[in-house]
Structures are given as C-alpha cells and as structure tokens.
Amino acid sequence: MKLKQRCSLVVALGIFSLAIPLSTVYAQEKATLVGSDTCVACHSEKAESYKKSLHGKKMPLAKKVAFEQACESCHGAGSLHAAAGGDKANPGFSTIKSPAKMTGDEIAKNCLSCHKQKEVMLWDTSSHAAKGITCTKCHSVHDGKGPKNLKLGSTETCLQCHKNKKAEMNLPSHHPVLEGKMACVSCHNPHGGVEGNLKGETLNETCFKCHAEKAGPFAWEHAPVTESCANCHKPHGSINQSLLKQSQPYLCLRCHKNEHSLTANGVKSRSGSKTVNPGNYSQDAANIATRSCSDCHIDIHGSETSNAFGH
C-alpha cells in the first residue's frame, strides 16, 4: 500500500513538473552579453539606420557606449534570443526586451535609465503617461527623422493625436505654429508638467514668457487677467480677433453687465446719468454693439494711471 502511494506521488510530481512552462525554466537561466555584431547578423537594416540616428551618433559621445554594446544597452543581454535562431516558439526568443511587447511603464523605465534631463524626468506627472502613451509612440530609437529622434517633425508629431488643436490653429486668429514660427513645445513640455503639460508653473506664466508687457504688476489690476489668460483667450485659435473667446463688446459684457447699460430712454453712464440719444433705444444699442470696449479702455490688461484701464 505504501509502495502504491509512493508511486502515485512520483507520477503526480512528474505531471506537475511537465506543467511548468519551459519559459519559466529559461527565465531562471541568466542570459549573457553577445555584442552587437551578433545582433547585426539578423538585424542589419536596423543597425545601419541606428548608426545614422541621433542615438547612434550621441551614445558613444554622451554615454561612452560603443556600438558593440549599443543593442544590448536597451534590449538586454541577447545570448538566449540569438541561440533561438529566429524560432519564435523557442522560449529563449522572448527573453530579449522588445518595445512592441512592453508596457508604457516598462518602456519609460528603459528610456529613463539614460535620459535624465530635467524636463524628461517629469514624465510621471504628464498627461501622456497617465493615458498610457509610450516613448516609442512619438520617438523612433533606430531611425527617427525629426529632432530628438522623433518619427516626424515636432509639431507634426503632436498634431497626429491632437487633431482638435490643429483645427483651432487653422482659425483666423492663431499662434503661428503651422507657419513654423513657433512649435507646440514652445509652450508645452510633452514629457510632463502642470496644467496640460505647460512649461510654466501656470498658464499665465507660460503666456507672459512672450507677452511680458501684459504681466504687470499694475497699480490697477484687471481681475480676469490676474486669474487666468484663458478667461478671455483661446490659446490655440479663435474666430475672433486676438484669440478672444468672444468678440467685443460681448466678451466684456459677460462680466460688466451694468456698465453703459441700455434703458428705454437711452444709455446709462458709469455714474448712472443718461447719455447718448435719449429715447432712441435701437440707435444706442447699435452704437454699443458695433464698438470695441478697448477703443476707450486701452489698457485692458492693467493700468498704472486709471482704474478704468486707460479710459
């Protein structure tokens, strides 16, 4: 009886051992470095394009990584992969690091092992990382054609996904991004930041890098400006002048509902006294509707001389 139990146990252990994936056995075997010459034997086209790429030119200089070590510096030791001889059924074939099979976090960790620049190290804070966008979505390690090994030019890369922003940039009033005078990265750090990956700590700080004359401080501050430029402006494009969300005077009247308000007998001034053609309501309305508030309030972003902003 005991012999029978022992035999059953041996059989059970044998079946259990057969159930262990061979890949687990291979994972326990440590792969070793074989050098890039071994990789080139199968991946000659990738090797040639890599040599011409920014990575191929920079790694020997910046990281002191010769070409012979270059492939395995990103893909890991390749002895088991090479020994598989291209046989995908061989568990050793999958021991190499392949971005196509890696998660976004794994790819980022691989890239960030070398890329430690300040703007890149903010990656974990980025909206791109939060959405699972990977480094290789925009960059091509082996044959990037744009700056920073981008697959395309800087702006083209962004607008592949941000099609709504591209549409706004085609509106009459827009920043000259499509014209090539500035780029998305003039305002945004695609690798991380605050408020939509902005380069500045806030939207206003980002805007004021170019529009310093609007920053102040002023003796009389215009509250919406102090709070956020986006209260009045659409940064990517608008049908209205100066990237305004709404044309004047309607934009201003969203907040200033009582100034110069119309009555049945005419228009009230700021002091409340009636002015402008008493009794001619339709004419008064037309006069206001066809004028810009900034015709009179010229220092609309803030003033040193007038609490009416230059009136």
C-alpha positions in Angstrom: 0.0 0.0 0.0 2.8 2.4 0.9 4.6 1.5 -2.3 1.5 2.3 -4.3 1.1 5.7 -2.6 4.8 6.5 -3.3 4.4 5.6 -7.0 1.3 7.8 -7.2 3.2 10.6 -5.6 6.1 10.3 -8.1 3.7 10.2 -11.0 1.9 13.3 -9.7 5.2 15.2 -9.3 6.2 14.2 -12.8 2.9 15.5 -14.2 3.3 18.8 -12.2 6.9 19.3 -13.5 5.7 18.9 -17.1 3.0 21.6 -16.4 5.7 24.2 -15.6 6.2 26.3 -18.7 9.6 25.9 -20.3 9.8 29.8 -20.5 9.9 29.7 -16.7 12.9 27.4 -16.9 14.6 29.7 -19.4 13.8 32.8 -17.2 15.8 31.1 -14.5 18.8 30.8 -16.8 20.7 34.1 -17.0 21.3 35.4 -20.5 24.7 36.8 -21.3 26.0 39.6 -23.5 26.9 38.6 -27.0 27.7 42.0 -28.6 26.1 44.0 -31.4 27.9 42.1 -34.1 25.7 39.1 -33.3 22.6 41.2 -33.5 23.7 42.7 -36.8 23.7 39.2 -38.3 19.9 39.2 -38.4 19.1 42.9 -37.9 21.4 44.6 -40.4 18.9 47.2 -41.6 18.1 48.3 -38.1 21.8 48.5 -37.3 22.5 50.8 -40.3 19.7 53.1 -39.6 20.7 53.2 -35.9 24.2 54.3 -36.8 22.8 57.3 -38.8 20.3 58.2 -36.0 20.7 60.7 -33.1 21.1 57.7 -30.7 23.8 56.2 -32.9 25.8 59.4 -33.0 25.3 60.5 -29.4 25.6 57.4 -27.4 29.4 56.9 -28.0 30.0 60.6 -27.0 27.5 61.2 -24.3 27.3 57.8 -22.7 30.6 56.3 -23.8 28.7 53.3 -25.2 30.4 51.9 -28.2 28.4 50.3 -31.0 29.4 46.8 -29.9 27.4 47.3 -26.6 24.7 49.6 -28.0 22.0 47.0 -28.9 22.1 45.2 -25.5 22.2 48.5 -23.6 18.5 48.9 -24.4 17.3 45.3 -25.3 19.1 43.4 -22.6 21.6 40.5 -22.9 20.9 38.6 -26.1 22.5 35.2 -25.8 19.2 33.2 -25.4 17.5 35.3 -28.1 20.4 34.7 -30.5 20.5 31.0 -29.7 16.8 30.7 -30.6 17.8 31.4 -34.2 14.6 33.3 -35.0 12.4 30.4 -33.8 9.5 32.3 -32.0 8.4 29.0 -30.4 11.7 28.8 -28.6 11.2 30.4 -25.1 14.7 32.0 -25.4 13.4 34.1 -28.3 11.2 36.2 -26.0 13.9 36.9 -23.4 15.1 40.0 -25.3 13.4 43.3 -24.4 11.0 44.3 -27.3 9.2 47.6 -27.0 6.3 46.1 -29.0 5.7 43.7 -26.1 6.4 46.1 -23.2 4.0 48.2 -21.2 4.3 52.0 -21.3 5.9 52.0 -17.8 8.4 49.4 -18.8 9.4 51.4 -21.9 9.7 54.6 -19.9 11.9 52.9 -17.3 14.1 51.6 -20.1 14.5 55.0 -21.7 14.8 56.9 -18.4 17.8 54.8 -17.5 19.8 57.1 -19.8 17.5 60.1 -20.3 17.8 62.0 -17.0 17.3 65.6 -18.3 15.1 67.7 -16.0 12.2 68.0 -18.5 12.2 64.3 -19.2 12.3 63.3 -15.5 8.8 64.9 -15.1 7.3 62.1 -17.2 5.4 60.5 -14.4 3.5 63.8 -13.9 2.5 64.0 -17.6 -1.0 63.6 -19.0 0.7 61.4 -21.7 1.9 58.9 -19.1 -1.5 58.9 -17.4 -3.1 57.9 -20.7 -0.6 55.1 -21.4 1.2 56.9 -24.2 4.7 55.3 -24.6 8.0 56.9 -25.6 8.0 54.9 -28.8 4.6 56.4 -29.8 6.5 59.6 -30.8 10.2 58.6 -30.9 11.9 56.0 -33.1 15.0 54.7 -31.4 16.6 53.4 -34.6 15.6 55.7 -37.4 13.9 58.9 -36.1 13.8 61.6 -38.8 12.8 64.6 -36.7 14.7 66.3 -33.8 15.2 64.2 -30.7 14.7 61.1 -32.8 11.0 61.9 -33.4 9.3 59.9 -36.0 8.1 63.2 -37.6 8.7 66.9 -37.0 7.9 68.3 -33.6 4.6 69.9 -34.4 3.6 67.1 -36.8 4.1 64.6 -34.1 1.8 66.4 -31.7 -0.9 67.1 -34.2 -1.2 63.4 -35.2 -3.2 62.9 -32.0 -4.3 66.5 -31.1 -6.5 67.0 -34.2 -8.9 69.3 -32.4 -6.0 71.7 -31.7 -4.9 71.5 -35.3 -8.4 72.6 -36.4 -8.2 75.6 -34.0 -4.9 76.6 -35.4 -6.5 76.9 -38.8 -8.9 79.6 -37.5 -8.4 83.2 -38.5 -6.7 84.2 -35.2 -4.0 81.8 -34.1 -0.4 81.5 -32.9 1.9 81.0 -35.8 2.5 77.3 -35.1 1.5 75.9 -38.5 3.6 78.6 -40.1 6.7 77.3 -38.3 7.4 80.5 -36.3 6.8 78.6 -33.1 6.0 75.0 -32.1 3.8 73.1 -29.7 6.9 72.7 -27.5 7.3 76.5 -27.3 4.6 76.3 -24.6 4.3 72.6 -23.7 6.7 70.0 -22.3 5.3 66.8 -23.7 7.2 64.8 -21.1 5.4 66.3 -18.1 4.4 69.4 -16.2 1.2 71.1 -14.8 -2.0 72.3 -16.4 -1.8 70.4 -19.7 2.0 69.8 -19.7 2.7 73.5 -19.8 6.3 74.6 -19.4 5.4 77.4 -16.9 4.1 76.8 -13.4 0.8 78.2 -14.6 -0.9 79.2 -17.8 -0.2 82.9 -17.2 3.4 82.3 -16.5 3.7 80.4 -19.8 1.9 83.3 -21.7 3.9 86.0 -20.0 7.2 84.5 -21.3 6.3 86.1 -24.6 3.7 88.6 -23.6 5.7 90.2 -20.8 4.0 93.6 -21.2 0.7 92.1 -20.1 2.2 90.7 -16.9 2.3 93.7 -14.6 2.2 94.3 -11.7 -0.1 97.2 -12.3 -1.5 99.8 -10.0 -4.9 98.8 -11.2 -5.1 95.1 -12.0 -7.8 93.6 -14.2 -9.0 90.6 -12.2 -9.7 88.2 -15.0 -6.2 88.7 -16.4 -4.6 88.1 -13.0 -6.6 84.9 -12.6 -6.0 83.3 -16.0 -5.4 84.4 -19.6 -7.8 81.7 -20.6 -10.7 83.6 -19.1 -10.7 85.7 -22.2 -8.4 84.0 -24.7 -8.3 80.6 -26.6 -4.6 79.9 -26.9 -4.8 77.6 -29.9 -7.0 79.6 -32.2 -10.2 81.6 -32.4 -12.6 83.1 -35.0 -12.3 86.4 -33.0 -9.5 89.0 -33.1 -6.6 88.5 -30.7 -7.6 84.9 -29.8 -10.6 86.2 -27.9 -13.2 83.7 -26.8 -15.9 86.1 -27.9 -16.0 89.3 -29.9 -16.1 92.7 -28.2 -18.2 94.1 -26.6 -20.0 90.8 -25.8 -16.9 89.3 -24.1 -16.6 92.2 -21.7 -20.4 92.3 -21.1 -20.3 88.8 -19.7 -18.8 90.4 -16.5 -19.6 94.1 -16.9 -23.4 93.8 -17.2 -24.2 97.2 -15.7 -21.7 99.5 -17.3 -23.2 101.6 -20.1 -26.4 99.5 -19.8 -29.3 100.4 -22.0 -32.6 101.8 -20.8 -35.8 102.6 -22.6 -34.7 106.2 -22.6 -31.1 105.8 -23.5 -27.8 104.6 -22.2 -26.6 104.9 -18.6 -23.1 106.1 -18.0 -20.9 104.6 -15.2 -22.2 107.3 -12.8 -25.8 106.4 -13.7 -26.6 109.6 -15.7 -28.4 109.1 -19.0 -26.4 109.9 -22.2 -26.5 109.2 -25.9 -29.7 110.0 -27.7 -32.4 109.6 -25.0 -35.4 107.8 -26.4 -33.5 106.3 -29.3 -33.0 102.8 -27.9 -32.3 101.0 -31.1 -29.7 103.5 -32.2 -28.0 103.4 -28.8 -27.9 99.6 -28.9 -26.4 99.7 -32.4 -23.7 102.1 -31.2 -22.6 99.9 -28.4 -22.8 96.6 -30.3 -20.6 97.9 -33.1 -17.8 99.2 -30.9 -14.9 97.6 -29.0 -14.5 98.3 -25.3 -10.8 98.5 -25.9 -11.4 101.6 -28.1 -11.7 103.5 -24.9 -10.3 101.1 -22.2 -7.0 100.8 -24.0 -5.0 99.3 -21.0 -7.4 96.3 -20.8 -4.8 94.0 -19.1 -4.0 96.5 -16.4 -3.2 100.2 -15.9 -0.8 102.4 -14.0 -2.8 105.6 -14.4 -6.6 104.7 -14.4 -8.9 102.4 -12.6 -11.0 102.4 -15.8 -7.9 100.9 -17.5 -6.9 103.9 -19.6 -10.4 105.5 -20.2 
